[in-house]
Amino acid sequence: MDINLRDVFSLLMVFLAALLVAVLGLFAFLVLQRAAVNILAKQARRREAVLMPLLHAALTKPVAVQALVRTVRRTDRSVVRDMILRLALDLRGDEAETLVGLYRTLGFLECDLTELRARRWMRRAAAAARLGTLRRPEALPWLRSALADPAVGVRLAAVRAVGETGEHAALTALVSLLGDGSPGVARAAVEVLSLRGREVIEPILAFLRDATTSAARQAAVDVLGFLRAPQAANVLLGLMKEPDVEFRIKVVKAAAAIGDPRFKGIFECLMKDPHWEIRCFATKGLSLLGSPELVPCLRQALEDSHSWVRFYAGLALVEMGPVGRSALLNAVVNGRPSARDIALYVLERAEAVPVIS
Amino acid sequence: MTWWEVVLAAILFYNGFVVVYFFAINTQYLVLMLVGFAKTRKTLRAWRWGDLRWLLQSPLTPPISVIAPAYNEQANIVHSVRSLLMLHYPKFEVVVVNDGSTDATLKILIEEFGLRAVARRVDVVVPCRPIRAVYESREYPTLVVIDKENGGGKADALNAGLSVALYPLFCALDADSVLEEEALLRVVRPFVEEPGLTVASGGVIRIVNGSEVRAGRLVRVQIPREPLVLIQIVEYLRAFFFGRMGWEACNGLLIISGAFGVFDKQTVLSVGGYAPDTLGEDIELVVRLHRRLRDEGRHYRIRFVPDAICWTEAPTTLRVLRGQRNRWQRGLIDTLWRHRAMLGRPRYGVIGLASMPCFLLFEMLGPLVELTGYIMVPFCFLLGLVDPRFFAALLGVVVLYGTLVSITAVLLEDTTFRRHPHLWHLIVLALAGFIENLGYRQVNTWWRTLAFLDYRRGNQAWGDMERRGVGKA
């Protein structure tokens, strides 16, 4: 027993010594690494202060490019690349062109194109994102092949990069990604096409006609709604009677965003739909049409069982001017408590009645 | 064997257990931190140039209702609300819930933001104490203030906020918190990346004491002078940052801090909202979400985002800290007791087989084991059962292992975010990690042990939280 305890004690002492060494070592490492980082950061700041004026000069005077190229050391490359990318986020037009020229002259563009074929997906994705930030059409062939990359992260970065370039052909290539197996990539494609896809509405409509999965069709309908594409009105009208409720909600939402007069009749019918989301979007759609003949229908919607439908009906009425407001005042006097409350609230928001205090 | 020998053997066995337990708990922290660090690096590397810009302009970035319950927050409320209104986010509303404050919180809000009572009908979606009035502002259309009766704690206030919130996601926030400008965009990222899958996402809580805050924005990170707060900074890094990130990496996150978390409103409503009869409403909600969603066989993710940072004021006095820690411990005990059926059940996956058992063994029972250890070891020493050198060596190991874990946390923070601008900050924090083991840890253990008695007595007191105010206008 005695021997065992002695063994345990020696073991404990060894462990204690090891811990002491580890604590001191870790502390020393903490201090040293931070000191080193501080020195490097200081150097980077100093170099940035030297390089930034040269970079700005190079942007305005082509002769200054060589001065910049001569001044950039190997250790400065990441600093300069980050500086250019930061500027690229905000620059457009000729200055952006010059900036890209500089990026190419310094060898970064070539480097990024090579990186797009790197073994690690994170490097490929980072390169795609950088090319996207620069909005380079010449990188499109590579970016388009990155759209088919097996790694989700790379496809995601490539979708956004293609979106940054805004090139028609590339955006068309994005349409097929609305049906991507990864919801994140499909969502990114919706995002990009919603912002930049005004010129590719026809391919989106064609995709919608051919898509087989519900998710892909919903994504296409989403884009059409975000783009407020009146060309989609007939297609959407045809889809309003689909049995899939989730899909129908998306269709009505898109139609409400487009606000085409062709939807007037169907919106009025949809006000009686059993699903509140559909009634809600139909109300929103009617509010966009803003026709005084819709007042009775919207007044009816003020009595709806769902608060969102009542809210949008109230908003629609208040925006219609005197006719709508008189319908709201009618609801205040004659409506059910829920209709009265929403009418009071929207009138109050519009400062049409004295504030309750 | 005589009965005395049996007692001695039992005492020695228990001492051995305490030593093993101590190693296990610190090793668990160390492993979780290293796993969390690896995951943090991976997450940060996945960020690309312009990602935030896309999120900011995307029509698909989901709108958010930021719900900030406020009880007697007159010192901070204006700066906090201003900081919330200035958040970088495409579409959001700020819902401040005045939980029947007895100070001038509501009056200050009305005056500062030009609020007026509106006839907004509130459809109560989860039960809460009566709502007295809803205020809106003409100058700040995205601000809504609810005045409700006090009672039911923070959970009740959040439930009231849920009834008023308009958007599909909501962010639960402490009214005294200072969010970094892009924190909301970052914390929402999992919802955008994994639409339909992510049901909750939490951000990192860090301590703002000593730092410079202007107009609701953190402008310079500094460290406070109070040793008590310094120790808490290290503690937050160790347990609330890398620890949680470690659990997230294993898909076993059990808590999203009530100070900063984003949830899918519909999912939270489907499980009945926050439980007003618990003090750990944050951990309870997350555990309930896990339980219900796994029972339903639904695929889901609860995420922790390392670069979405929320700064909050930490207690500066022992009295307030005692109240806070006691409350956290009662909340933990209550949650684990309520959901004890999940413990060790394979159907709950990592949660039932790893997270909950670890929380039970190391977080809930930890103070009891530690306290008995603190009593037993000196007792044995006095009885001559333990060699004085053995005792001293053991004490040294305890202190050094704890310090090692703390310094590791400081180092990992510095190699990822480097929020502390000066080298001497790190040195002070490392020293705080050492000092923590010489008194603070023991006192904390005592407070947490008392929480068992308070829980048994049914004590539901929240405890005072004195605010000094973190910002200057």
Boltz contact constraints between the chains, C-beta under 6 A:
constraints:
  - contact:
      token1: [A, 9]
      token2: [B, 390]
      max_distance: 6.0
  - contact:
      token1: [A, 12]
      token2: [B, 393]
      max_distance: 6.0
  - contact:
      token1: [A, 13]
      token2: [B, 393]
      max_distance: 6.0
  - contact:
      token1: [A, 16]
      token2: [B, 393]
      max_distance: 6.0
  - contact:
      token1: [A, 16]
      token2: [B, 396]
      max_distance: 6.0
  - contact:
      token1: [A, 16]
      token2: [B, 397]
      max_distance: 6.0
  - contact:
      token1: [A, 19]
      token2: [B, 400]
      max_distance: 6.0
  - contact:
      token1: [A, 19]
      token2: [B, 401]
      max_distance: 6.0
  - contact:
      token1: [A, 20]
      token2: [B, 400]
      max_distance: 6.0
  - contact:
      token1: [A, 22]
      token2: [B, 404]
      max_distance: 6.0
  - contact:
      token1: [A, 23]
      token2: [B, 400]
      max_distance: 6.0
  - contact:
      token1: [A, 23]
      token2: [B, 403]
      max_distance: 6.0
  - contact:
      token1: [A, 23]
      token2: [B, 404]
      max_distance: 6.0
  - contact:
      token1: [A, 26]
      token2: [B, 407]
      max_distance: 6.0
  - contact:
      token1: [A, 27]
      token2: [B, 407]
      max_distance: 6.0
  - contact:
      token1: [A, 27]
      token2: [B, 430]
      max_distance: 6.0
  - contact:
      token1: [A, 30]
      token2: [B, 411]
      max_distance: 6.0
  - contact:
      token1: [A, 30]
      token2: [B, 426]
      max_distance: 6.0
  - contact:
      token1: [A, 34]
      token2: [B, 414]
      max_distance: 6.0
  - contact:
      token1: [A, 34]
      token2: [B, 423]
      max_distance: 6.0
  - contact:
      token1: [A, 34]
      token2: [B, 426]
      max_distance: 6.0
  - contact:
      token1: [A, 85]
      token2: [B, 49]
      max_distance: 6.0
  - contact:
      token1: [A, 122]
      token2: [B, 45]
      max_distance: 6.0
  - contact:
      token1: [A, 129]
      token2: [B, 48]
      max_distance: 6.0
  - contact:
      token1: [A, 129]
      token2: [B, 49]
      max_distance: 6.0
  - contact:
      token1: [A, 130]
      token2: [B, 49]
      max_distance: 6.0
  - contact:
      token1: [A, 133]
      token2: [B, 49]
      max_distance: 6.0
  - contact:
      token1: [A, 133]
      token2: [B, 50]
      max_distance: 6.0
  - contact:
      token1: [A, 157]
      token2: [B, 48]
      max_distance: 6.0
  - contact:
      token1: [A, 160]
      token2: [B, 54]
      max_distance: 6.0
  - contact:
      token1: [A, 183]
      token2: [B, 195]
      max_distance: 6.0
  - contact:
      token1: [A, 184]
      token2: [B, 193]
      max_distance: 6.0
  - contact:
      token1: [A, 187]
      token2: [B, 195]
      max_distance: 6.0
  - contact:
      token1: [A, 191]
      token2: [B, 58]
      max_distance: 6.0
  - contact:
      token1: [A, 191]
      token2: [B, 60]
      max_distance: 6.0
  - contact:
      token1: [A, 194]
      token2: [B, 59]
      max_distance: 6.0
  - contact:
      token1: [A, 226]
      token2: [B, 59]
      max_distance: 6.0
  - contact:
      token1: [A, 307]
      token2: [B, 123]
      max_distance: 6.0
  - contact:
      token1: [A, 341]
      token2: [B, 121]
      max_distance: 6.0
  - contact:
      token1: [A, 344]
      token2: [B, 119]
      max_distance: 6.0
  - contact:
      token1: [A, 345]
      token2: [B, 119]
      max_distance: 6.0
  - contact:
      token1: [A, 345]
      token2: [B, 120]
      max_distance: 6.0
  - contact:
      token1: [A, 348]
      token2: [B, 118]
      max_distance: 6.0
  - contact:
      token1: [A, 348]
      token2: [B, 119]
      max_distance: 6.0
  - contact:
      token1: [A, 355]
      token2: [B, 116]
      max_distance: 6.0
  - contact:
      token1: [A, 356]
      token2: [B, 117]
      max_distance: 6.0
  - contact:
      token1: [A, 356]
      token2: [B, 119]
      max_distance: 6.0
  - contact:
      token1: [A, 357]
      token2: [B, 117]
      max_distance: 6.0
